[in-house]
Amino acid sequence: MNNYPKNAWALCWLMFFATGLSFLDRQVLSVLAPDLMKELGMTNTDYSRVVSAFTFSYMIMFTVGGRLVDRLGTRWGLALCIAVWSAASGAHGFAMSALGLGVARLFLGLGEGGCFPASTKGACEWFPAAKRALAIGVANGGSAFGAVLAPPMTAWLAMKFGWRGAFFATGLMGLTWLVAWLFVARTTSTATATPTQPATSVPWRELLSDRRVWRILAGRFFFDPVFYFYMFWIPKYLSDERGFSLKEIGDYTWIPFLALGISNIASGQFSDLLVRSGWSARKTRAWLLVIAALVTPVSACVIVAPTAAWAIGLMAVLMAAHGLWICNFLAHISDQFPASVIATVVGLSGTVGGIAATIANLGTGPVVDAYGFTPIFICTGVLYPLAAAILLVQPPRATRAS
């Protein structure tokens, strides 16, 4: 029996577009960075502070966003999130200085932080267990779509309406989505389609005494800054070091994110296939994490790539490796911990990753100003192997959270 709302799939696809907008809106700044930095007289250090304003607020909301959505419900929780970040996205267009951009960026992170908890919650509320995994995949899958669409769309908007007009346009897209969301969701019950048993609460002290938790957090602390660097700094690198125009940035910087989207899907299917063929889950995740980590040093080769095409190709390989890595990193958490604490551990790891990304972004600007991008790319080539060692070389006895 279809025990879920008739408009459930319409809501699910609206959540797909919401997660797509979240990745699109956060990347508009990086695509436009070369032009707007010149107009506003910003240095790379200024830009790093603006980027860090987003990562700082985003990592805070990664932890508290789910709580907010649980209190307000999916309909109003997600509506509030996208209203805040759409207004913040449009506010970028009014900025007259790095400070103005930073304030807008701060509110963008506050709004976007609750997006993925809300989309996941909605998929669980409105779909029975037999359809829930597919619904979650669709609802959260818009992020890769948004990352691919962001460079060409932003470049086109900027060439037609200027960089300020590009921000106004993306803000308007979010507000248009909001109207559609409130209309479609207005009569939908927020009760779950299939009731679930409440999870057993685990005291924070018990959870944080588990050495496996600290390994998860330490691993994410080291690898998350690489992804944030690729998201926020690659257009600037291509402009400064490879001479890309705004049009060329729009034409080519989507390629690494397409590789990420394909890898995310394929990696999950391949990992499950190995488990079904008889491999243990622990062995499967460990080997795939090692393979991904061994591929990531190609990122350090970007700086010596003979052409821009080679550089983008190597970036795409890194992002494909990240797709393999992050899929199995999350699966590794689910294998290590019971269902009652998985969301908590994942949320904690996201916050720690955001802290690391904030620190790294604050340091990236001064390093680039002083030495160029070479030291940064070298670092991106060694951090995943270090994270893999931290994750997989575990003590023989670990206190178990349950």
N, C-alpha and C positions, 0 to 999 in steps of 0.2 A: 504494500500500500504506500502511495506517495504521501507520506506524513510530513509535508513541508509546504510553505506558501506557494501559490501559483506563480508569483512573480519572483521566486527565489533566484532563478538564473539571471533575470534582469538585474537584480541586486548584485549578484556575483560578478557580472560583467561590468557593472558600474564600479565595483571595488577594484576590478582589474585596471580600469582607467584611472582610478584614484592612485593606486600604487605606481602606475605609469607616470602620472603627473608629478608624483613626489620625486621621482628620479629625474624627470625632465627639468623641474623647477630648480633643483639643487645644482644642475649642471649648466644652467644658462650663464651663470657668472664665470665659470671657467672657460667657456667658449668665447665669451666677450672680453675676457680679461685683457688681452693685448691692447685692444682699442680703448676701453674705458680707463685703464691704468694711465695711458698717455694723456687722455683728456683731463683726468683728475689729478695728474702729477703724482701718482703712487709708485712707490718702490716695491720690490719683491717682499721686503719685510712688512710693508703696509698690507700687501695682499695676503701674506701669511696670517696676519692678525685678523683680517676680515674673514678668512676661511675658518680660522679657529673659533670665531664667535659662533658659527654654525655647529661645528663639532662639539663645542662645549654644551650648548643648549640641547642638542640632539641626544647626547649621551645621558643627560639628566632625564629627559623625557622617555628614553628607552626603558628606564626603570619604572617611572611613575605613570607613563602613558596608559599602560594596561589597567592600572588601578582606576584612572579617570574614566576610561571607557566602560569598565565594569559598573561604575557608579551611575553614569549617565545613560547607559545602554548604547548599542551599536549605532542606531540611527542618529542620535544627537551627539554622541561622542565623536564619530567620524565627521559629522557635519561641522562641529566646532573646530576640529583639527584642520580641515581643509579651508574653512573660513579664515582662520588665523594665518595659515601659510600662504594662501592665495593673496590676502591683503599684504602680507610681508613681501611676497614676490613682486607685486606691483609697486610697492614702496621703494624697491631698489631703483626704479626709474626716476625718483625724485631726489636721489642722493647727490650731494654736491661735494662730498669729501669721503675719505676712507672711513671716517667715523660714522657718517650717515649709512654707508654700505654695511658697516659692522652691526649697527643697530637693526637694520632690516634683516641681516643674516641671522642675528640672534633669534628674532621672532620666527624666521623661517624654520629654524631647528626646533623651536618650541612646538610649532604646529605639526611638523612632519614626524616628530618622535612618536606620536600616538597612532600613526597610520597603519603600520603593520600589525600591532596588537588588535586594532579595530577590525581590519579585514579578516584576520584569522578568527576572531571571535564571531563575526557575522557568518562566516562559512560554517562554523560549528553550530551556531544557533539555528540556521535556516535549512540545514540538510541532514538527513538521516545518516547513520554510520556508513551505510553501503555506498553513499555518494560523497561523503565528507572529504576524503582525500583529494578527489578530483576538484571539488569546489575550492579547497584551500589552495591547490596548485594554480587554478585559474585566478583566484582573487589576488594572490601575491605575485603572480607571474607577469603582471604589467610592468614591474620594475625594469626588467631587461628591455621590454619594448620602449619604455621611456628613455632609457639610456642610449638606445640605438637611434631614436628619433631626435633626441636633443640637439646634437651638433648640426645636422643639415637644416632643421627647422629654425633653430636660433640664428644661424648664419643668414638664412633667407629673410627672416623677420628684421634683423639688424640692417641688412642691405636695403630693405624696402622702407623701414620706419626709423632707423637709427637704433643705437643700443638701448636707449631709454624706452623706445617703442616696443622692443622685444620683451622687456620686463612687464610693461603694461599688458601686452597681449597674453603672456602666460598667466598673469593674475586674473585676467578676464576669463580665460579658459577654466580656471579653477572655480570661479564664481558661477559660470554656466553649468559646470558639473554639479555644483551645490544645489542649484534649482532642480535639476533632474533627479538628484538623489532624494531630496525632501519630497518631491512629488511621488516617486515610485515607492519610497519606503513609508509613506504616510499611514497606510493601513496594515502594515506588516507587524505581526506579533513578534515580540522579542523572546518569547519562550523558545526553548530548544526543541528541535524537531524530534530528537530522541533523548530522553532524560539520561543523564549520566550520574554516576555515584561521585560524591564529593571526595576530593583527594585528601589524604591524611596529611595534616600539617607537620612540617619538620622544623624544629626550633633552629633559629639562625646559628646559635652556638654549636649545635651538633653538625650542621651543614658546613660551617666554616672551619670545623676541626678536621674535616676530611681532606687528606692530602691530594686526592684526585681532583677535588674542586680547585685547589690552588694551582695544580698543573694546567687545568683547563684555562684558568684566568691568566696565568703566565704565558701560555702559548698564544692566546689571543692578543695579549699585550704586544707581542713581538710581530705578529703577522698583519694585524688590522691596519697599521699605518701605511703598508704598501698599497692596499686597495684604495685608501683615502688619497694617497699621493696620485695614483693613476686617475682618480675621478676628478681631482681639482687642479692638477698641475700639468697634465700632458699637453693641453692646448698652448699653455705658456711656453713649454719646452719646444714644441714644434714651431712656434712663432720666433722665439729667441735664437734657437740653435739650428733650425732647419729652414728658416725664412718663409714659413707658411703665411699666406694671407688669410683673412677671415673666411673667404670662400673655400680655400683649401682645407682649413680646419673643419668647416662644416662638411666638406666632401669626404673626409677620410677618418676623422677621429671616432666615428661610430663603429669602425671595424673591430677594434679590440672588445667592445662591449657586446657585439654580436657573437664573437667567439665565446665570451663568458656565458651568454644566454644558452647557446647550444650545448656547451659543456655542462652547465648545471643540470639540464634535463638528461643528457646522455650518461652522465656520471652516476646519477641515481639509478637509472635503469641497469647499468653495468654492474654496479655494486650489488643490487638485489639479485641479479642473474648469478653472480658468483656465490652468494649465500644459498640460493635455491639449488645450485649444482653441488653443494656439499661443503663448501668452505665455511668455517665458523665466522660469525659476524665480526669478532674481534680481529681475526687474522685478515679478513677482507678489508676492514677499515684501515688497519695498520699498513698493509702493503700499498693501498691506494694513496694514503697520506704520504708515504715515503716516495712513491713515484712522482706525485705532484711536487713534493719538496725538491726532488732531484732535478726537475725540469725548470724550476723558478730561477736558477742562476742565469738563465738566458737574459733576464732583465738587465743584468750588468753589462751585457754586450750591446745594448741599445746605443751607448755612447760612442762605440767604435763602428757602428753600422755604416757601410759605405754610402748608402742612399737613404732618403726619407722613407722610401717604400720598404726597405729592409728594416728600418727602425720600427715602423708601424707593424710589420709582420712579427717582429720579436715581441712587441707589446701584446699582440694578439695571442701569442704563445703563452706569455705570462698570465694573461687573463683567463685563457682556457685552463691553465694549470690551477688558477685560483678557483675556478668553477669545480674542478675535480676535488680540490682541497676542502672548500667550504661545505660541499655536500657531505663529504665523509667526516669532516670535523663535527658537524651536527649529528650525523648518525653515530659517531663515536660517543658523543654525550648520551644519546638515547640508549646505547648499549651498556654504558657504565652506571647509569642511575635509574632508579624506578620512576614511574610516571609522575609520582607525587612531587618530585623535585626537578624534573627536566626543565620546565619553563623557568623556574627560578635560576637554575644554573646557566641556561642560555641567556637570560636577561642580565645576570651579573657579568657574564663574559662580554656581552655587548657594551655594557657600561665601561668595563675595563678597556675594551678596544677603543671606545670613544675617548677615554682619558689619554691613552697612548697616542691616538691620532691628533688630539689637540696639542699635546707636547711636541709631536713630530712636526706638525704644521707651523708652529711657532718657531721651530728651529730651521725649517726648510728655507724660508725667505732669506734670513741672514746668510745661510750657507751658500745659497744660489747667488746672492749679491756679491759675496766675497770670492767664491771659488767656481761658480757655475754649477751645472747639474751633475757633473761627474761623481762627486762623493755620494750624492743621493741615490743614483742608480746603482752604485756599488753596494750600498746598504740594502737596496731592494733585492739584490741577488743572494744575500746570505741570511735573511731573516726567516724565511720559511724552513730551511733546514734546521735552524736553531729552534724554532717552534716545534718541529717534528721531534727533535731530541727530547725536549722538555715533556711533550705529551706521551711519548711512547716508552721512554726509559723510566718505567714506574717502579716504586719500591715493592718488594715482594709482599708486604702486608700493608693494606691501606684501610683506615677506618671507613666503614661503609655507611653512607647515608641511606635511610630507608623511611 
